[in-house]
């Protein structure tokens, strides 16, 4: 079996979960992590939005663009 190389943050999380924990606590911790990551990605998107100088009109245009490859029934 291949050994795992965990970084210090992963080890800290393992320490946190090494004790017995009620399901309610586990769910609460998962929600905190998801909320944190959601807020982080929102900040990252806001930063790109500002760097690009995008407006609401730009996003509406992007949403209406059709960039999919046309269907080809011969592709298998």
C-alpha positions in Angstrom: 0.0 0.0 0.0 1.3 3.4 -0.9 1.9 5.8 2.0 0.2 9.1 2.2 2.1 12.3 2.3 0.0 14.7 4.2 0.7 18.4 4.6 0.5 20.2 8.0 -3.0 21.5 7.3 -4.3 18.0 6.5 -2.7 16.7 9.7 -4.3 19.4 11.7 -7.7 18.4 10.3 -7.1 14.8 11.1 -6.2 15.7 14.7 -9.5 17.6 14.9 -11.5 14.6 13.8 -9.5 12.0 15.8 -11.8 12.3 18.8 -15.3 10.9 19.0 -17.8 13.5 17.6 -21.5 13.6 17.4 -23.0 13.6 13.9 -24.5 17.1 14.6 -21.0 18.5 15.3 -19.6 16.9 12.1 -22.4 18.4 10.0 -21.8 21.8 11.6 -18.1 21.7 10.8 -18.7 20.6 7.2 -21.1 23.6 6.8 -18.5 26.0 8.2 -15.9 24.7 5.7 -18.4 24.9 2.8 -19.4 28.4 3.8 -15.8 29.5 4.1 -14.9 28.1 0.7 -18.0 29.6 -0.9 -17.1 33.0 0.5 -13.5 32.6 -0.7 -14.5 31.7 -4.3 -16.9 34.7 -4.3 -14.0 37.0 -3.3 -11.9 35.5 -6.0 -14.6 36.0 -8.6 -15.2 39.6 -7.5 -11.5 40.3 -7.9 -11.5 39.0 -11.4 -14.7 40.9 -12.2 -13.0 44.2 -11.0 -9.7 43.4 -12.8 -11.5 42.8 -16.1 -13.8 45.8 -15.6 -16.9 43.8 -16.3 -20.4 45.2 -16.1 -23.7 43.6 -15.7 -24.2 44.0 -19.5 -21.0 42.0 -20.1 -22.3 39.1 -18.0 -25.7 39.2 -19.7 -23.9 39.0 -23.1 -21.7 36.1 -21.9 -24.8 34.2 -20.6 -26.5 34.5 -24.0 -23.4 33.4 -26.0 -23.7 30.0 -27.5 -20.2 28.4 -27.6 -21.1 24.7 -27.7 -19.8 22.5 -30.4 -22.6 21.6 -32.9 -24.0 18.1 -32.5 -22.4 15.7 -35.0 -24.2 12.3 -35.1 -21.1 10.8 -36.8 -19.0 11.3 -33.7 -18.9 8.2 -31.5 
